[in-house]
Amino acid sequence: MYLKKQKNGWALFLLLLAGIVLGGAIGEWIGMKPAFEWLRYGFHFGFDQPFVFDIKVLVLTLGISIKLNIAGIIGMILAIVIYRNL
């Protein structure tokens, strides 16, 4: 009897996260060379100033900022390819 292989959603999430982080870091590092500056091209979105909730006993600071570049997108695509071949 044929058993269908179940894929885990958390594995996809972790692979995507690793692909974006590693791709972005490699892109920033290699993008310093003039021939590979195109790897650093991207965009930044998020909050300029974090939200601060201060009640004198507890200070809670919330904020998010995401910088995505071409190398991060390539890393994300590679992560999806790796996930599909698992």
Backbone as CSV, one residue per row, in Angstrom:
resi,resn,N_x,N_y,N_z,CA_x,CA_y,CA_z,C_x,C_y,C_z
1,MET,0.834,-1.165,0.000,0.000,0.000,0.000,0.891,1.244,0.000
2,TYR,0.496,2.254,-0.791,1.275,3.486,-0.938,0.887,4.463,0.158
3,LEU,1.874,4.930,0.912,1.633,5.925,1.949,2.097,7.288,1.450
4,LYS,1.221,8.272,1.522,1.570,9.614,1.082,2.449,10.279,2.138
5,LYS,3.514,10.869,1.695,4.441,11.538,2.594,3.859,12.889,3.007
6,GLN,3.690,13.092,4.298,3.156,14.339,4.813,4.294,15.353,4.974
7,LYS,4.038,16.584,4.537,5.040,17.638,4.701,4.609,18.543,5.844
8,ASN,5.570,19.003,6.578,5.333,19.809,7.760,5.381,21.297,7.402
9,GLY,4.366,22.041,7.792,4.319,23.477,7.536,5.397,24.241,8.283
10,TRP,5.741,23.758,9.476,6.794,24.418,10.253,8.156,24.279,9.567
11,ALA,8.365,23.156,8.909,9.627,22.976,8.182,9.728,23.979,7.051
12,LEU,8.621,24.214,6.339,8.619,25.215,5.276,8.887,26.601,5.845
13,PHE,8.225,26.936,6.949,8.421,28.243,7.574,9.875,28.448,7.988
14,LEU,10.463,27.453,8.629,11.852,27.579,9.074,12.824,27.645,7.900
15,LEU,12.567,26.873,6.855,13.418,26.937,5.668,13.309,28.299,4.986
16,LEU,12.090,28.845,4.895,11.922,30.176,4.305,12.641,31.238,5.127
17,LEU,12.499,31.152,6.425,13.161,32.111,7.310,14.683,32.024,7.169
18,ALA,15.202,30.806,7.145,16.643,30.619,6.977,17.099,31.109,5.602
19,GLY,16.303,30.858,4.570,16.659,31.314,3.226,16.705,32.827,3.124
20,ILE,15.735,33.492,3.747,15.712,34.956,3.710,16.889,35.533,4.483
21,VAL,17.133,35.004,5.668,18.216,35.539,6.511,19.583,35.289,5.877
22,LEU,19.826,34.041,5.474,21.133,33.725,4.881,21.320,34.427,3.536
23,GLY,20.277,34.434,2.720,20.372,35.123,1.435,20.629,36.613,1.610
24,GLY,19.923,37.233,2.544,20.127,38.662,2.799,21.522,38.969,3.314
25,ALA,22.016,38.137,4.227,23.357,38.356,4.769,24.430,38.161,3.700
26,ILE,24.288,37.105,2.909,25.252,36.866,1.832,25.178,37.973,0.794
27,GLY,23.955,38.432,0.498,23.791,39.521,-0.464,24.434,40.815,0.009
28,GLU,24.309,41.126,1.293,24.954,42.334,1.829,26.468,42.199,1.792
29,TRP,26.962,40.999,2.052,28.405,40.773,2.071,28.990,40.793,0.662
30,ILE,28.411,40.018,-0.245,28.924,39.956,-1.620,28.577,41.228,-2.386
31,GLY,27.468,41.881,-2.010,27.035,43.089,-2.707,27.977,44.268,-2.559
32,MET,28.980,44.157,-1.704,29.967,45.237,-1.571,30.906,45.291,-2.770
33,LYS,30.996,44.199,-3.505,31.808,44.178,-4.724,31.034,44.898,-5.825
34,PRO,31.699,45.729,-6.624,30.987,46.510,-7.657,30.207,45.649,-8.652
35,ALA,30.677,44.462,-8.972,29.988,43.623,-9.955,28.699,43.014,-9.393
36,PHE,28.560,42.952,-8.072,27.410,42.303,-7.452,26.552,43.259,-6.637
37,GLU,26.620,44.563,-6.928,25.818,45.531,-6.187,24.320,45.291,-6.359
38,TRP,23.923,44.661,-7.449,22.514,44.418,-7.713,21.897,43.472,-6.684
39,LEU,22.717,42.675,-5.996,22.196,41.781,-4.963,21.695,42.547,-3.737
40,ARG,22.185,43.752,-3.532,21.801,44.557,-2.373,20.540,45.377,-2.615
41,TYR,20.094,45.440,-3.858,18.912,46.239,-4.166,17.688,45.618,-3.516
42,GLY,16.896,46.419,-2.865,15.704,45.899,-2.213,14.913,47.012,-1.565
43,PHE,14.096,46.659,-0.616,13.268,47.647,0.054,13.180,47.339,1.537
44,HIS,12.742,48.343,2.271,12.648,48.274,3.717,11.249,48.730,4.108
45,PHE,10.591,47.960,4.962,9.295,48.409,5.449,9.142,48.013,6.908
46,GLY,8.281,48.730,7.581,8.044,48.507,9.000,7.758,49.814,9.690
47,PHE,7.813,49.818,11.002,7.580,51.015,11.791,8.873,51.797,11.940
48,ASP,8.791,53.132,11.762,9.981,53.960,11.969,10.334,54.043,13.450
49,GLN,9.329,54.241,14.276,9.533,54.308,15.717,8.758,53.169,16.377
50,PRO,9.374,52.457,17.304,8.649,51.370,17.972,7.584,51.918,18.926
51,PHE,6.564,51.120,19.180,5.523,51.463,20.149,6.048,51.127,21.542
52,VAL,5.987,52.105,22.456,6.480,51.903,23.822,5.316,52.046,24.792
53,PHE,5.117,51.017,25.597,4.081,50.998,26.625,4.794,50.971,27.965
54,ASP,4.742,52.104,28.683,5.491,52.250,29.939,4.519,52.437,31.092
55,ILE,4.518,51.502,32.043,3.678,51.639,33.244,4.546,51.701,34.505
56,LYS,5.757,52.188,34.343,6.742,52.421,35.410,7.295,51.152,36.047
57,VAL,6.528,50.095,36.107,7.029,48.838,36.636,7.495,47.954,35.486
58,LEU,6.820,48.090,34.364,7.084,47.271,33.202,7.094,48.163,31.965
59,VAL,8.108,47.999,31.144,8.184,48.730,29.891,8.141,47.712,28.764
60,LEU,7.163,47.852,27.872,6.992,46.954,26.751,7.232,47.742,25.467
61,THR,8.170,47.283,24.654,8.499,47.938,23.395,8.207,46.975,22.251
62,LEU,7.369,47.410,21.315,6.989,46.586,20.182,7.332,47.312,18.882
63,GLY,7.909,46.582,17.960,8.218,47.152,16.655,8.675,46.064,15.706
64,ILE,8.554,46.340,14.437,9.004,45.388,13.431,9.561,46.174,12.252
65,SER,10.621,45.635,11.696,11.254,46.242,10.533,11.823,45.114,9.680
66,ILE,11.519,45.132,8.403,11.967,44.078,7.503,12.696,44.707,6.330
67,LYS,13.883,44.211,6.065,14.664,44.648,4.908,14.832,43.442,3.996
68,LEU,14.283,43.536,2.807,14.317,42.435,1.859,15.093,42.874,0.627
69,ASN,16.068,42.068,0.218,16.846,42.394,-0.972,16.780,41.242,-1.974
70,ILE,17.396,41.432,-3.126,17.358,40.428,-4.192,17.944,39.099,-3.720
71,ALA,19.045,39.139,-3.001,19.666,37.903,-2.522,18.750,37.176,-1.543
72,GLY,17.990,37.899,-0.718,17.037,37.276,0.182,15.912,36.580,-0.568
73,ILE,15.468,37.187,-1.669,14.437,36.562,-2.500,14.985,35.301,-3.157
74,ILE,16.230,35.345,-3.623,16.859,34.147,-4.198,16.970,33.059,-3.138
75,GLY,17.341,33.425,-1.910,17.413,32.460,-0.813,16.058,31.863,-0.500
76,MET,14.999,32.665,-0.578,13.655,32.167,-0.337,13.240,31.169,-1.421
77,ILE,13.564,31.456,-2.675,13.255,30.540,-3.770,14.010,29.226,-3.598
78,LEU,15.284,29.307,-3.212,16.055,28.082,-2.962,15.469,27.275,-1.806
79,ALA,14.976,27.943,-0.789,14.357,27.251,0.349,13.108,26.495,-0.096
80,ILE,12.315,27.091,-0.981,11.117,26.413,-1.489,11.502,25.197,-2.322
81,VAL,12.561,25.328,-3.141,13.023,24.200,-3.949,13.509,23.068,-3.048
82,ILE,14.252,23.408,-2.006,14.728,22.391,-1.059,13.554,21.716,-0.363
83,TYR,12.564,22.488,0.036,11.399,21.929,0.715,10.627,20.957,-0.187
84,ARG,10.481,21.304,-1.446,9.742,20.441,-2.362,10.486,19.134,-2.627
85,ASN,11.823,19.151,-2.497,12.608,17.942,-2.735,12.809,17.094,-1.480
86,LEU,12.290,17.528,-0.355,12.410,16.745,0.883,11.546,15.501,0.822
